[in-house]
Each structure stands twice: as C-alpha cells, then as structure tokens.
Amino acid sequence: MIEPLFRHAHLTDAVAQLIYDEFWKDRDGMSVADLRAHLQTATNPDRIPICLVALVDGELAGTVNLIDNDDRKRTHLHPWLAAMVVVERHRGKGIGTLLVQALLAEASRLGFGGVYFGTDGPGFYTRLGAQLHEQVTAGFCIMRFALPSLRTPEKMRTGEVLFSGPSFQALEVGAQDLDEIQCFFEANPEYFLAVGGMGPGTDEARKEFDDRPPEGWPYSRKWFIRFVDGKGSTIGVADVVSDLLAEGVWHIGLFIIATALHGTGTAKAVHSGLEDWIRCDGARWLRLNVAAGNSRAERFWERAGYAQVRTREGIEIGRRVHTMRVMTKPLANGRLAEYLGIVARDRPEAP
C-alpha cells in the first residue's frame, strides 16, 4: 500500500533514518534531524513537498519524495523525484516501481508536465519510461519522466491548483477572486502604463475576466490564472486561450508578475511552469503579441525562446498606438512553415 507520510506521522522518524542511512550516512550535508524537519513540511497533498511511503503489513517498506529541486546548479528544473529507497528486506518485490508510479501520478494530478531526478543507476528508471535529460558525468545523469496532465477543463473547478512550481501555485481565477486581482493590478500598474499609457481601470479585473477573442476567431477555452506564493498572496496573473485560430496553438494574452519580484527569476520560473502545463495538455505552439519598444518584455520573450513571425501596425491600446510583434514558440520541434500553414492570419503577407 502506498500512502502519504502525513497520514502515518508516527513513521516520520523511521523514514528520516531510512533516507539518512541510504544517502547521507557516509557524507556530510544532512542529519537525521534535518531530514525529519523536511519531512514534517509534507502535510498538504495539493502542493509539494510530497512524501509517499510504502507499507507492508503496516510496517515501513520504502519511501519516495516529490520536491521543488535537488540540484543547486540546475534550479530551473522542477519538480524532482528524490530520496527513493526501499527497505533492504523488501527489495526485489516491485515496491520501488509502485513508489515511483504513485509519485508520478501525484505529480500529474498537480499539473506538472514532467519530473526530474539525478541517478547513477538509470536502468531501473528507463524501464519505467524515464528519458535522459543530461549526462553530467560518465557515472551520473539527470533524467526526466514526461507526464500527461490529469486535469482537463471538465474536471477543473475554479480555485483548484492547475500546476505548481518553485514557491508558487497556479489557480484558476473565479468571480470571487476579482477584488484581489483588481488590487494586484493597482499595486502593479507598470504593464498598463507601458502598454496603454495609463494605469488599470477601476474595473480592469472584471474586463480581463470577461474578455474573449474577437468574434469569428476559433478557440476552445480561456484560462484566467493567478499565481500565489506560499502565503496565498497573488504574485502574478496570466490569461491563456487554448486552440486559438488552430488546434494546438495556445495564446498568452496577459502575463504580469509583481514588480517587486522583477529580476528575481520568478517570471522565468512561472513561465516555465505555465509552458509545461500547456505542453502536457497537447499544445504544439505558443503564441503571443508584444508591443514593439517595450524592451523589457521583448527581451524576456526572446530569451524564453519566442521568435517574431510578423508585425501589425496601428494597434490602439488605451491612449497609445503600437506596432505589435506577433511571436511564436514551438513546443514539439515544429517548423515555422508548419505553423504558418495552419495559422494563416500570422503569415507576413496576410492582411
């Protein structure tokens, strides 16, 4: 039986000792007390860290953990499978496989598009479907499990966790959240000032919530998303439209991160989590518009891998008139010609 550790808190000391004996006994860096403290934070099934334990006749038989990151040199990779170990007398019974499969199911449930881990024994994980991500040394590599998302529009409820990342969670915005979103816009007006020449309107949150693509544009769904930190405070907002203009093309219409977090890597981490979530829902292309001259935004999207496909001039936003750069990013090794073949509107010669 595989269960979350918090349901069997009396086993916390035993789990800490098991991990210590397997990974830390012969090297510095972590004590049993340190491990116990980490394990005691795994109390919420809807956010990482998550610790699972295998039980045989009520006794501890193994454990595995889902954490933000386990490599200080590769902090952009998340989440991580860590500290997977089976009690010696229970090895060879398939318990390790059950632990890994259960952990991957949890990661998929939370909306992650993949799980990373480091190992010197890739054979076991390869048999379970993991693929090489990076060969670090001759005897050690980083691997990744690609995951399907278990969260579909039909299964979602407003306010549920769409996906998580380092120090944030993504939640779908409901009408009950609009006052908080309006406060966030007013506390972080830089986007509106840069693009529209004025701060957010008094009903800006409602407008964004109700906004939809122009009449006649095909799409399947709009997602209005807020990103919250560990205290539940909103640190960012995005809206995303799935299958806009063509199946498999997802459009990012709004992406704002709190001004106080600019330059901290938060925007990169949030976008990475958003991209993984979009990819695992079957998207093949990302699309967005950025105002020419908004240099901070242009640099961010270019560094994130987006490339311009065309421009559109004379676009009025608030008090300003812009030349908008239409940018795309392939999520499945697609070629630009393929994209332009399915999105005629974005061809340079199109009106």
VENLIN-V559847 format. One record per residue. N is the residue number from 1. RES is the residue in three letters. SS is DSSP state (@ for helix, = for strand, . for the rest). PSI is psi as a letter, one per 30 degrees, with the letter a starting at -180 (999 if undefined). OMEGA is omega as a letter, one per 40 degrees, with the letter a starting at -180 (* if undefined). Layout:
n-><N N>
res-><RES RES>
ss-><SS SS>
psi-><PSI PSI>
omega-><OMEGA OMEGA>
//
This chain:
n-><1 2 3 4 5 6 7 8 9 10 11 12 13 14 15 16 17 18 19 20 21 22 23 24 25 26 27 28 29 30 31 32 33 34 35 36 37 38 39 40 41 42 43 44 45 46 47 48 49 50 51 52 53 54 55 56 57 58 59 60 61 62 63 64 65 66 67 68 69 70 71 72 73 74 75 76 77 78 79 80 81 82 83 84 85 86 87 88 89 90 91 92 93 94 95 96 97 98 99 100 101 102 103 104 105 106 107 108 109 110 111 112 113 114 115 116 117 118 119 120 121 122 123 124 125 126 127 128 129 130 131 132 133 134 135 136 137 138 139 140 141 142 143 144 145 146 147 148 149 150 151 152 153 154 155 156 157 158 159 160 161 162 163 164 165 166 167 168 169 170 171 172 173 174 175 176 177 178 179 180 181 182 183 184 185 186 187 188 189 190 191 192 193 194 195 196 197 198 199 200 201 202 203 204 205 206 207 208 209 210 211 212 213 214 215 216 217 218 219 220 221 222 223 224 225 226 227 228 229 230 231 232 233 234 235 236 237 238 239 240 241 242 243 244 245 246 247 248 249 250 251 252 253 254 255 256 257 258 259 260 261 262 263 264 265 266 267 268 269 270 271 272 273 274 275 276 277 278 279 280 281 282 283 284 285 286 287 288 289 290 291 292 293 294 295 296 297 298 299 300 301 302 303 304 305 306 307 308 309 310 311 312 313 314 315 316 317 318 319 320 321 322 323 324 325 326 327 328 329 330 331 332 333 334 335 336 337 338 339 340 341 342 343 344 345 346 347 348 349 350 351>
res-><MET ILE GLU PRO LEU PHE ARG HIS ALA HIS LEU THR ASP ALA VAL ALA GLN LEU ILE TYR ASP GLU PHE TRP LYS ASP ARG ASP GLY MET SER VAL ALA ASP LEU ARG ALA HIS LEU GLN THR ALA THR ASN PRO ASP ARG ILE PRO ILE CYS LEU VAL ALA LEU VAL ASP GLY GLU LEU ALA GLY THR VAL ASN LEU ILE ASP ASN ASP ASP ARG LYS ARG THR HIS LEU HIS PRO TRP LEU ALA ALA MET VAL VAL VAL GLU ARG HIS ARG GLY LYS GLY ILE GLY THR LEU LEU VAL GLN ALA LEU LEU ALA GLU ALA SER ARG LEU GLY PHE GLY GLY VAL TYR PHE GLY THR ASP GLY PRO GLY PHE TYR THR ARG LEU GLY ALA GLN LEU HIS GLU GLN VAL THR ALA GLY PHE CYS ILE MET ARG PHE ALA LEU PRO SER LEU ARG THR PRO GLU LYS MET ARG THR GLY GLU VAL LEU PHE SER GLY PRO SER PHE GLN ALA LEU GLU VAL GLY ALA GLN ASP LEU ASP GLU ILE GLN CYS PHE PHE GLU ALA ASN PRO GLU TYR PHE LEU ALA VAL GLY GLY MET GLY PRO GLY THR ASP GLU ALA ARG LYS GLU PHE ASP ASP ARG PRO PRO GLU GLY TRP PRO TYR SER ARG LYS TRP PHE ILE ARG PHE VAL ASP GLY LYS GLY SER THR ILE GLY VAL ALA ASP VAL VAL SER ASP LEU LEU ALA GLU GLY VAL TRP HIS ILE GLY LEU PHE ILE ILE ALA THR ALA LEU HIS GLY THR GLY THR ALA LYS ALA VAL HIS SER GLY LEU GLU ASP TRP ILE ARG CYS ASP GLY ALA ARG TRP LEU ARG LEU ASN VAL ALA ALA GLY ASN SER ARG ALA GLU ARG PHE TRP GLU ARG ALA GLY TYR ALA GLN VAL ARG THR ARG GLU GLY ILE GLU ILE GLY ARG ARG VAL HIS THR MET ARG VAL MET THR LYS PRO LEU ALA ASN GLY ARG LEU ALA GLU TYR LEU GLY ILE VAL ALA ARG ASP ARG PRO GLU ALA PRO>
ss-><. = = = @ @ @ @ @ @ @ @ @ @ @ @ @ @ @ @ @ @ @ @ . . . . . . . @ @ @ @ @ @ @ @ . . . . . . . . . . = = = = = = = . . = = = = = = = = = . . . . @ @ @ . . . . . = = = = = = = . @ @ @ . . . . @ @ @ @ @ @ @ @ @ @ @ @ @ @ @ . . . . = = = = = = . . @ @ @ @ @ @ . . . = = = = = = = . . = = = = = = = . . . . . . . . . . . . . . = = = = = . . = = = = = . . @ @ @ @ @ @ @ @ @ @ @ @ @ . . @ @ @ @ @ @ @ . . . . . . . @ @ @ @ @ @ @ . . . . . . . . . . = = = = = = = = . . . . . = = = = = = = = = . . . . . . = = = = = = = = = . @ @ @ . . . . @ @ @ @ @ @ @ @ @ @ @ @ @ @ @ . . . . = = = = = = = . . . @ @ @ @ @ @ @ @ @ . . . = = = = = = = = = = = . . = = = = = = = = = = = . . . . . @ @ @ @ @ @ @ . @ @ @ . . . . .>
psi-><k k l k e f f h f f g e e e e e e e e e e e f f e g l l f k l e e e e e e e e f f i f j f g l l k k k k k k k j h f l k f l l l k j l e k g j f f h f f k l l k k l h j k k k e f g l g g g e e e e e e e e e e e e e e e f g k f l k l l k l g i f e e e e f f g l l k e k j e l f g k l k l k k k k k k g j l e f f k k k f l k e l l a j g l k k k k k l e f f e e e e e e e e f f i g e e e e e e f g l l k l f g e e e e e e f k l l l k f k k l e k k k j k k k k a f f g k k f l k l k k k k h k f l k f j k k j f k j k k k e f g k g f f e e e e e e e e e e e e e e f g g k f k k k l k k k k f i e e e e e e e e f f g k k k f l l k l h j k j b g l k l k k j k k l k k f h h l l e e e e f f f i e f g k e f k 999>
omega-><i a i a a i a a i i a i a i i a i i i a a a a a a i a i a i i i i a i a i a a i a a a a a i i e i i i i i a i a i a i i i a i a i a a a a a a i a a i i i e a i a i i a i i a a i a a a a a i i i i a a i i i i i i i i i i i i i i a i i a i i a a a a i i i i i i i i i i a i i a a a i a a i i a i i i a i i a a a i i a i i i i a i i i i i i a i a i a a a a i i i i i i i a i a a a i a i a a a a i a a i a i a a i i i a a a i i i i i i i i a a i i i a i i a i a i a i i i i a i i a i a i i i i i i i i a i a a i a i a a a a i i a a a a i a i i i i i a i a i a a i i i i a i a i i i a i a i a i i a i a a i i i i i i a i i i i a i a a i a a a i a i a i i a i i i i a i i i a a i i a i a i a a a i a a a i *>
//
